[in-house]
Amino acid sequence: MADEIVEAPAPGKILRIHAEAGKPIGKGDRILIMEALKMELPIVAPVGGTLKSLNVTAGQTVEAGDTLAVIVS
């Protein structure tokens, strides 16, 4: 079992959370939506597994490279 870290691709703001920590998640499932450069960016799971942690909340501002979530695959 390996941890997969999901990072913010760009600075922005978290708009909506679609996943819940502790729940199973499939590869390609939407984790959250963030706004960056005035565009909505869906952040999806790069691997399937269990969402170990969700490190952000709606309305939070993030920087590029910040950890958004961790998935145990």
N, CA, C and O atoms as a GROMACS GRO file, in nm:
protein
  292
    1MET      N    1   0.085  -0.119   0.000
    1MET     CA    2   0.000   0.000   0.000
    1MET      C    3   0.089   0.125   0.000
    1MET      O    4   0.177   0.141   0.085
    2ALA      N    5   0.064   0.210  -0.096
    2ALA     CA    6   0.144   0.332  -0.108
    2ALA      C    7   0.053   0.454  -0.102
    2ALA      O    8  -0.061   0.451  -0.148
    3ASP      N    9   0.106   0.561  -0.045
    3ASP     CA   10   0.032   0.686  -0.040
    3ASP      C   11   0.056   0.764  -0.169
    3ASP      O   12   0.170   0.783  -0.210
    4GLU      N   13  -0.050   0.810  -0.231
    4GLU     CA   14  -0.044   0.896  -0.350
    4GLU      C   15  -0.088   1.035  -0.307
    4GLU      O   16  -0.201   1.053  -0.261
    5ILE      N   17   0.001   1.132  -0.321
    5ILE     CA   18  -0.030   1.269  -0.280
    5ILE      C   19  -0.087   1.344  -0.400
    5ILE      O   20  -0.030   1.343  -0.509
    6VAL      N   21  -0.201   1.410  -0.379
    6VAL     CA   22  -0.266   1.490  -0.482
    6VAL      C   23  -0.235   1.636  -0.451
    6VAL      O   24  -0.274   1.687  -0.347
    7GLU      N   25  -0.164   1.702  -0.542
    7GLU     CA   26  -0.120   1.839  -0.520
    7GLU      C   27  -0.197   1.938  -0.606
    7GLU      O   28  -0.250   1.904  -0.711
    8ALA      N   29  -0.203   2.062  -0.558
    8ALA     CA   30  -0.265   2.170  -0.635
    8ALA      C   31  -0.179   2.199  -0.757
    8ALA      O   32  -0.058   2.219  -0.744
    9PRO      N   33  -0.239   2.203  -0.878
    9PRO     CA   34  -0.162   2.228  -0.998
    9PRO      C   35  -0.123   2.376  -1.016
    9PRO      O   36  -0.031   2.408  -1.091
   10ALA      N   37  -0.195   2.464  -0.945
   10ALA     CA   38  -0.172   2.608  -0.959
   10ALA      C   39  -0.228   2.677  -0.835
   10ALA      O   40  -0.307   2.617  -0.762
   11PRO      N   41  -0.189   2.801  -0.809
   11PRO     CA   42  -0.250   2.874  -0.698
   11PRO      C   43  -0.398   2.896  -0.727
   11PRO      O   44  -0.436   2.917  -0.843
   12GLY      N   45  -0.480   2.892  -0.625
   12GLY     CA   46  -0.623   2.913  -0.647
   12GLY      C   47  -0.703   2.897  -0.521
   12GLY      O   48  -0.650   2.902  -0.410
   13LYS      N   49  -0.833   2.877  -0.539
   13LYS     CA   50  -0.928   2.868  -0.429
   13LYS      C   51  -1.010   2.741  -0.445
   13LYS      O   52  -1.052   2.707  -0.556
   14ILE      N   53  -1.032   2.670  -0.336
   14ILE     CA   54  -1.114   2.550  -0.338
   14ILE      C   55  -1.261   2.593  -0.342
   14ILE      O   56  -1.308   2.666  -0.256
   15LEU      N   57  -1.334   2.546  -0.444
   15LEU     CA   58  -1.474   2.584  -0.459
   15LEU      C   59  -1.569   2.481  -0.398
   15LEU      O   60  -1.657   2.516  -0.319
   16ARG      N   61  -1.551   2.353  -0.434
   16ARG     CA   62  -1.642   2.248  -0.386
   16ARG      C   63  -1.563   2.121  -0.359
   16ARG      O   64  -1.468   2.089  -0.429
   17ILE      N   65  -1.605   2.049  -0.256
   17ILE     CA   66  -1.547   1.919  -0.222
   17ILE      C   67  -1.647   1.810  -0.265
   17ILE      O   68  -1.765   1.819  -0.234
   18HIS      N   69  -1.598   1.709  -0.336
   18HIS     CA   70  -1.686   1.602  -0.384
   18HIS      C   71  -1.658   1.467  -0.321
   18HIS      O   72  -1.734   1.373  -0.340
   19ALA      N   73  -1.549   1.456  -0.245
   19ALA     CA   74  -1.511   1.328  -0.186
   19ALA      C   75  -1.504   1.341  -0.034
   19ALA      O   76  -1.504   1.452   0.020
   20GLU      N   77  -1.499   1.226   0.032
   20GLU     CA   78  -1.498   1.224   0.178
   20GLU      C   79  -1.384   1.135   0.227
   20GLU      O   80  -1.367   1.023   0.179
   21ALA      N   81  -1.307   1.185   0.322
   21ALA     CA   82  -1.195   1.108   0.377
   21ALA      C   83  -1.246   0.978   0.438
   21ALA      O   84  -1.352   0.974   0.501
   22GLY      N   85  -1.169   0.871   0.416
   22GLY     CA   86  -1.205   0.741   0.470
   22GLY      C   87  -1.289   0.656   0.376
   22GLY      O   88  -1.311   0.538   0.402
   23LYS      N   89  -1.335   0.715   0.268
   23LYS     CA   90  -1.421   0.645   0.172
   23LYS      C   91  -1.339   0.595   0.052
   23LYS      O   92  -1.236   0.653   0.019
   24PRO      N   93  -1.386   0.487  -0.013
   24PRO     CA   94  -1.319   0.440  -0.135
   24PRO      C   95  -1.333   0.544  -0.247
   24PRO      O   96  -1.432   0.616  -0.255
   25ILE      N   97  -1.231   0.548  -0.332
   25ILE     CA   98  -1.234   0.639  -0.446
   25ILE      C   99  -1.172   0.566  -0.566
   25ILE      O  100  -1.074   0.494  -0.551
   26GLY      N  101  -1.230   0.585  -0.683
   26GLY     CA  102  -1.181   0.520  -0.804
   26GLY      C  103  -1.090   0.613  -0.883
   26GLY      O  104  -1.100   0.735  -0.872
   27LYS      N  105  -1.003   0.555  -0.963
   27LYS     CA  106  -0.917   0.634  -1.050
   27LYS      C  107  -1.006   0.719  -1.141
   27LYS      O  108  -1.098   0.667  -1.205
   28GLY      N  109  -0.979   0.848  -1.147
   28GLY     CA  110  -1.056   0.940  -1.229
   28GLY      C  111  -1.176   1.001  -1.159
   28GLY      O  112  -1.240   1.091  -1.213
   29ASP      N  113  -1.209   0.953  -1.037
   29ASP     CA  114  -1.320   1.012  -0.961
   29ASP      C  115  -1.285   1.154  -0.919
   29ASP      O  116  -1.170   1.183  -0.886
   30ARG      N  117  -1.383   1.241  -0.922
   30ARG     CA  118  -1.362   1.380  -0.884
   30ARG      C  119  -1.344   1.391  -0.732
   30ARG      O  120  -1.426   1.340  -0.655
   31ILE      N  121  -1.238   1.459  -0.691
   31ILE     CA  122  -1.212   1.483  -0.548
   31ILE      C  123  -1.268   1.620  -0.510
   31ILE      O  124  -1.338   1.634  -0.410
   32LEU      N  125  -1.237   1.720  -0.592
   32LEU     CA  126  -1.281   1.856  -0.563
   32LEU      C  127  -1.274   1.941  -0.689
   32LEU      O  128  -1.221   1.899  -0.792
   33ILE      N  129  -1.328   2.060  -0.678
   33ILE     CA  130  -1.319   2.160  -0.784
   33ILE      C  131  -1.247   2.280  -0.725
   33ILE      O  132  -1.283   2.330  -0.618
   34MET      N  133  -1.145   2.327  -0.797
   34MET     CA  134  -1.078   2.449  -0.753
   34MET      C  135  -1.082   2.552  -0.865
   34MET      O  136  -1.095   2.517  -0.983
   35GLU      N  137  -1.072   2.677  -0.828
   35GLU     CA  138  -1.067   2.787  -0.925
   35GLU      C  139  -0.924   2.837  -0.932
   35GLU      O  140  -0.863   2.871  -0.831
   36ALA      N  141  -0.872   2.842  -1.053
   36ALA     CA  142  -0.738   2.895  -1.077
   36ALA      C  143  -0.740   2.968  -1.210
   36ALA      O  144  -0.795   2.917  -1.308
   37LEU      N  145  -0.682   3.085  -1.213
   37LEU     CA  146  -0.677   3.165  -1.336
   37LEU      C  147  -0.818   3.188  -1.393
   37LEU      O  148  -0.837   3.188  -1.515
   38LYS      N  149  -0.914   3.206  -1.304
   38LYS     CA  150  -1.054   3.233  -1.339
   38LYS      C  151  -1.121   3.117  -1.412
   38LYS      O  152  -1.222   3.135  -1.480
   39MET      N  153  -1.064   2.995  -1.397
   39MET     CA  154  -1.123   2.875  -1.456
   39MET      C  155  -1.148   2.774  -1.344
   39MET      O  156  -1.074   2.769  -1.246
   40GLU      N  157  -1.253   2.693  -1.361
   40GLU     CA  158  -1.278   2.586  -1.267
   40GLU      C  159  -1.200   2.462  -1.311
   40GLU      O  160  -1.213   2.417  -1.425
   41LEU      N  161  -1.120   2.409  -1.221
   41LEU     CA  162  -1.038   2.292  -1.251
   41LEU      C  163  -1.085   2.174  -1.167
   41LEU      O  164  -1.079   2.180  -1.044
   42PRO      N  165  -1.131   2.066  -1.230
   42PRO     CA  166  -1.165   1.947  -1.153
   42PRO      C  167  -1.035   1.876  -1.113
   42PRO      O  168  -0.946   1.856  -1.195
   43ILE      N  169  -1.026   1.839  -0.987
   43ILE     CA  170  -0.912   1.762  -0.938
   43ILE      C  171  -0.962   1.620  -0.919
   43ILE      O  172  -1.053   1.595  -0.840
   44VAL      N  173  -0.902   1.526  -0.992
   44VAL     CA  174  -0.948   1.387  -0.992
   44VAL      C  175  -0.842   1.296  -0.932
   44VAL      O  176  -0.724   1.330  -0.928
   45ALA      N  177  -0.887   1.180  -0.886
   45ALA     CA  178  -0.798   1.081  -0.826
   45ALA      C  179  -0.707   1.021  -0.934
   45ALA      O  180  -0.757   0.969  -1.034
   46PRO      N  181  -0.575   1.027  -0.915
   46PRO     CA  182  -0.483   0.968  -1.012
   46PRO      C  183  -0.477   0.815  -1.001
   46PRO      O  184  -0.434   0.747  -1.095
   47VAL      N  185  -0.520   0.762  -0.887
   47VAL     CA  186  -0.523   0.617  -0.863
   47VAL      C  187  -0.650   0.583  -0.784
   47VAL      O  188  -0.712   0.671  -0.724
   48GLY      N  189  -0.686   0.456  -0.786
   48GLY     CA  190  -0.797   0.411  -0.704
   48GLY      C  191  -0.746   0.368  -0.568
   48GLY      O  192  -0.630   0.330  -0.553
   49GLY      N  193  -0.832   0.374  -0.468
   49GLY     CA  194  -0.794   0.333  -0.334
   49GLY      C  195  -0.890   0.391  -0.232
   49GLY      O  196  -1.010   0.402  -0.256
   50THR      N  197  -0.835   0.428  -0.118
   50THR     CA  198  -0.913   0.492  -0.012
   50THR      C  199  -0.860   0.632   0.010
   50THR      O  200  -0.738   0.653   0.017
   51LEU      N  201  -0.949   0.729   0.019
   51LEU     CA  202  -0.909   0.867   0.044
   51LEU      C  203  -0.868   0.877   0.191
   51LEU      O  204  -0.952   0.886   0.280
   52LYS      N  205  -0.737   0.875   0.214
   52LYS     CA  206  -0.682   0.875   0.350
   52LYS      C  207  -0.707   1.008   0.420
   52LYS      O  208  -0.747   1.011   0.536
   53SER      N  209  -0.683   1.118   0.348
   53SER     CA  210  -0.706   1.250   0.408
   53SER      C  211  -0.743   1.350   0.300
   53SER      O  212  -0.699   1.342   0.185
   54LEU      N  213  -0.824   1.445   0.340
   54LEU     CA  214  -0.862   1.558   0.256
   54LEU      C  215  -0.809   1.680   0.331
   54LEU      O  216  -0.860   1.712   0.439
   55ASN      N  217  -0.710   1.747   0.277
   55ASN     CA  218  -0.635   1.847   0.351
   55ASN      C  219  -0.682   1.990   0.328
   55ASN      O  220  -0.615   2.084   0.372
   56VAL      N  221  -0.795   2.009   0.262
   56VAL     CA  222  -0.846   2.142   0.233
   56VAL      C  223  -0.996   2.148   0.261
   56VAL      O  224  -1.062   2.045   0.276
   57THR      N  225  -1.048   2.269   0.269
   57THR     CA  226  -1.192   2.291   0.286
   57THR      C  227  -1.239   2.391   0.180
   57THR      O  228  -1.159   2.466   0.125
   58ALA      N  229  -1.368   2.391   0.153
   58ALA     CA  230  -1.425   2.485   0.056
   58ALA      C  231  -1.396   2.628   0.103
   58ALA      O  232  -1.411   2.660   0.220
   59GLY      N  233  -1.353   2.712   0.008
   59GLY     CA  234  -1.322   2.851   0.039
   59GLY      C  235  -1.176   2.875   0.071
   59GLY      O  236  -1.131   2.990   0.076
   60GLN      N  237  -1.101   2.769   0.093
   60GLN     CA  238  -0.959   2.781   0.128
   60GLN      C  239  -0.876   2.820   0.006
   60GLN      O  240  -0.903   2.774  -0.105
   61THR      N  241  -0.776   2.905   0.026
   61THR     CA  242  -0.682   2.943  -0.078
   61THR      C  243  -0.561   2.851  -0.069
   61THR      O  244  -0.511   2.823   0.040
   62VAL      N  245  -0.513   2.804  -0.184
   62VAL     CA  246  -0.397   2.714  -0.189
   62VAL      C  247  -0.293   2.767  -0.287
   62VAL      O  248  -0.323   2.847  -0.375
   63GLU      N  249  -0.172   2.722  -0.268
   63GLU     CA  250  -0.061   2.754  -0.358
   63GLU      C  251  -0.029   2.631  -0.443
   63GLU      O  252  -0.063   2.519  -0.405
   64ALA      N  253   0.035   2.652  -0.555
   64ALA     CA  254   0.078   2.541  -0.640
   64ALA      C  255   0.166   2.447  -0.558
   64ALA      O  256   0.258   2.492  -0.489
   65GLY      N  257   0.139   2.317  -0.565
   65GLY     CA  258   0.218   2.219  -0.493
   65GLY      C  259   0.166   2.185  -0.355
   65GLY      O  260   0.213   2.090  -0.293
   66ASP      N  261   0.068   2.262  -0.304
   66ASP     CA  262   0.009   2.229  -0.174
   66ASP      C  263  -0.060   2.092  -0.183
   66ASP      O  264  -0.118   2.058  -0.286
   67THR      N  265  -0.054   2.015  -0.075
   67THR     CA  266  -0.120   1.886  -0.070
   67THR      C  267  -0.269   1.906  -0.051
   67THR      O  268  -0.313   1.964   0.049
   68LEU      N  269  -0.348   1.856  -0.147
   68LEU     CA  270  -0.494   1.866  -0.139
   68LEU      C  271  -0.554   1.742  -0.073
   68LEU      O  272  -0.647   1.752   0.007
   69ALA      N  273  -0.498   1.625  -0.105
   69ALA     CA  274  -0.552   1.499  -0.055
   69ALA      C  275  -0.444   1.392  -0.061
   69ALA      O  276  -0.345   1.406  -0.133
   70VAL      N  277  -0.466   1.285   0.016
   70VAL     CA  278  -0.376   1.169   0.013
   70VAL      C  279  -0.464   1.046  -0.008
   70VAL      O  280  -0.563   1.026   0.062
   71ILE      N  281  -0.425   0.962  -0.105
   71ILE     CA  282  -0.497   0.838  -0.136
   71ILE      C  283  -0.406   0.721  -0.107
   71ILE      O  284  -0.289   0.720  -0.148
   72VAL      N  285  -0.458   0.622  -0.036
   72VAL     CA  286  -0.385   0.497  -0.014
   72VAL      C  287  -0.432   0.400  -0.122
   72VAL      O  288  -0.550   0.368  -0.131
   73SER      N  289  -0.336   0.354  -0.203
   73SER     CA  290  -0.372   0.263  -0.312
   73SER      C  291  -0.331   0.120  -0.281
   73SER      O  292  -0.354   0.030  -0.363
   0.00000   0.00000   0.00000
